[in-house]
Amino acid sequence: MERKDLLSFQQVRFTYDEEAGTRPALQGISFTVKEGEFLCMLGHNGSGKSTVAKLANALLVPDSGTVLVDGADTKDPEKQLEIRKTVGIVFQNPDNQIVASIVEEDVAFGPENLCLPPEEIRRRVDDALKAVDMYDYRLQETYCLSGGQKQRVAIAGMIAMRPKCVIFDEPTAMLDPKGRRSILGTIKALNRDFGLTVVLITHFMEEAAAADRVIVLDDGKILLEGSPREVFSHTDTLVSSGLEVPDTAKLCYELNRRGVPMPADVLTEDEFTGAFLKLLKENGA
Amino acid sequence: MIKDITIGQFFPGQSFIHKLDPRAKIVLLIVYIVTLFLCKSFFSLALMLAFAITAVLLSRVSPKMIWKSMKAIVILLVFTAVLQIVYNDKGDVLWKPFENSSFAVTTGGVYAAVFLIVRICALILLTSLLTYTTSATLLTDAIEKLLSPLKLLRIPVHSLAMMMTIALRFIPTLLREIDIIMSAQKARGAMLDSGGLGQRLKALTSVFVPLLVSSFRRAAELATAMECRCYTDGANRTRMRRMRFTWRDLVAALTLAAFAAAVIFTSFYPIAQTLIFQPVIT
């Protein structure tokens, strides 16, 4: 069955401050995101990846070209609310996205804006908190939580609005390794178990390993596009655009190339060791 | 020092007090404060204090937290008590530093001091109980509802309530930020804890300028995030929790009404006062 395009960028150009003569943030990029897909957008700072998020949510409108969200043009002010219901964004700093002092009240903020009846809001808040594994914290004060927990609350706040697609704009940039892993796990689970369309924007290469497809942005242009395996194999191009290929991924790639069947989505050294030992056992070593 | 601030703290719970309608809580608190200032006798004051203590016990908030909120005003209490004892010269003389001194500790002064202390304690007790048992969002929702008649005067009640929610939410965040900035500036050699008052104030600008800048950045990011979550002007927002006036509110209101009636009766009717304080001699 052909899945339909949820998000479609067509020759999109965008410049933040045209009069000041700044470089365009996006120089005519085109791509689509299909329903249920997990797309990862990679790029170093200033490559235009956050601009993509804001364009997809009608926070910004393109200078030229079109952005279609589930068939609706973001230039149409009438459709803006509908677009924001379809595509949500989770930002980098959880502290600056949380509106209320209590976890469940913050998650309720979005559904309350949608003017839903109280019973429906209650149901959605509970479901969303369970989906991100924060239900036990629902009555806690948000400022007592760790960074990773705050980010999970922010994600719950987004999915309680039941969007079809959520764009994660560097959701792990401010977290410690443990927080990063837990957020990535949550994002993967939402995509896998709830069929949520996910666009993960990041500059951490290893986070791209779990995605269906990877797009690498450089200076507002698409540099590479393909499966994580394909993209990781262009080590030279990635390094020249300022992205570091993780050592484990590099090693896996090299091993694969030499005929050792290592999985491609190995993120950490521990996982690498585990996968490698398993492989050795299977081969009777 | 900064971490001791307990304004707007909330302790989730399922007690009678927690379940009261926040609107009722606010109105009852106002009635309570007014009654407290109508108290003229020790008997009525004791009644009001008993009411406050019962409410605290019912709420099951830990006594430690209650003490924390009282600790902050101990200095104020001592100060006012001393002023009352020094300046009040009504009633019988209890103690004089020496013969013929114009200064004396009098019964009137001691009474007035005790009166004030009990009054302020009761006031702080119930006011902090309101924020301890009501979340910031519910509190501002209730204020919004109570002030909604002002909408007729084109006062943007909803926006004000939203601002209050956000302000309360950001108090701990900004306090933590102040701590971080202060440490950073100290690490660079800023003298925040030494020097004269003028010097210290000058040094503080090195804390508040970065705080202001980062607050503006936060505000901009928060506005974007709120827009993403479909916040418009908020006029038609619904709420997850419906506020309902229940039997609990009725019980609380009737109890307070009974106490208030007793206070007014004993404070304003001399006959009642003599009945209670001086046994009728036959």
Interface residues (C-beta under 8 A of the other chain):
Chain A: K54 N57 L59 L81 R84 K85 G88 I89 F91 N93 D95 N96 Q97 I98 V99 A100 S101 I102 E104 E105 A108 F109 G110 P111 E112 N113 L114 C115 L116 P117 P118 I121 R122 V125 L139 Q140 E141 T142 Y143 G157 M158 M161
Chain B: G8 Q9 F10 P12 S135 A136 T137 T165 I166 L168 R169 P172 T173 R176 R218 E221 L222 T224 A225 M226 E227 C228 R229 C230 Y231 T232 G234 N236 R237 T238 R239 M240 R241 R242
